[in-house]
Amino acid sequence: MAIMSDRQSVGANATVANVLSGKVHEFLTGPSVVRFYGDASAVGLNTTFLVGNESIVQDQEVSAANRFPIIPDDFIAESGGISGDRVVISYRNTTGAAITAFTRVEVEPA
């Protein structure tokens, strides 16, 4: 199993297009199960989770637990993917102040 993690500040009323951009397992190398865990430092942060051309989560608010994701408490969604699929996790800040997004993604070969 491969694990990708990220901690990133999302500016006021801003969007981060893909926190996994440039990470080794951003593109799947074979059939896989992808699990997404996340939370934020404050309320008002929404997330979108895509695997390949499939939208798994669309602009939904994440927990404001203000810590790195704990398994299974901060589980958001799971999806399958095939070779070449891109895993995209974006965040949109709906507030007037910066919010930190905490992300953990597990990629497990199927």
N, C-alpha and C positions, 0 to 999 in steps of 0.2 A: 504494500500500500504506500502510495506517495501522499505527502502532506504539504500543502501550501498555506502560508499564513501571512497576514498583513495587518498593519496598524497605520491608519492614514487619517490626517485631518481633512475634513470636507468643509470648505469655506462657506460663509453665510450665503444662502440662496444659490449654492453652486452644485454641480454634479461632477462626480468622478466616473469617467466612462467605463473603466475596467481596472479594478485593483490587482488583477492577476496578469496584466499586460507585461510581457517579458519574462514571466516565470517559466521554468522548465516544463511543467506539466499543464500549461495553458491550453495546449492542443493535445487531445487524447491520442495515444499511440496504438490503441486497440479497444475492443469492447470493454467498457468500464462502468462502475457505479460511482456516481459523484455525490458526495454529501457536503452540505453547506451549513456551517454554524456561524453565527454572528451576533454582535450587539454593538451598542453605541454608548458614548459617554453622557448623553442627554437625550431627552425626548425630541422628536422631530426629524429623525433620519429614516428615510425610506430606501429600500433595496429592490433591485431587479436581478434575477438569476436566470441565465440562459445556458443551454447546452446544445451546441449545434444550432439548428434553426428552430428549436423548441423553447418557448418561454415557460419556465417553471414557476417563477414568482415575478409578479409585475407590480412594481412601485408600492410595496407593502412596508409598513413601519416595523422597525426592529426594536428589540428590547433595549431599555436604557440602563442596563446592569452596570455599566462603567467598569468593565474588566475584560480580559481576554476570554473568549468563549470556553465554557465548560461543557463537557459531554456528559450526559445527553441534554442538559438543561437548555442550552442555547441552539439546539437543532432548529433549522429553518425549513430545509427541504432536501429531497434526494431525487436523483434522476439517473437514467442510463444514457450512455453515449457510445458512439462507435469511433473507429479510427478516423482521425482528422477533424473531429468535432472540436470546436473552440468553446472553452468554459469562460463565461463572462459574468462578472459580478460588478454591478454599478451601484453607487449610492447617490441619493439626492437629498440635500439639506433643505428642509422647509422652513428654517428659522432665520433669524437675523444675527446669529453668532456661529462661530465655527464649532463643529462637533467631530469627535474622533470616532472612526469606525474600526471595529475589531473583527477580523475575518479569519476563519479556519476552513479549509477545503480538503477533503479526503478523496483521493482517486484510487479506487480499488479495482484491479483487473477482474473482469467477469469470467 
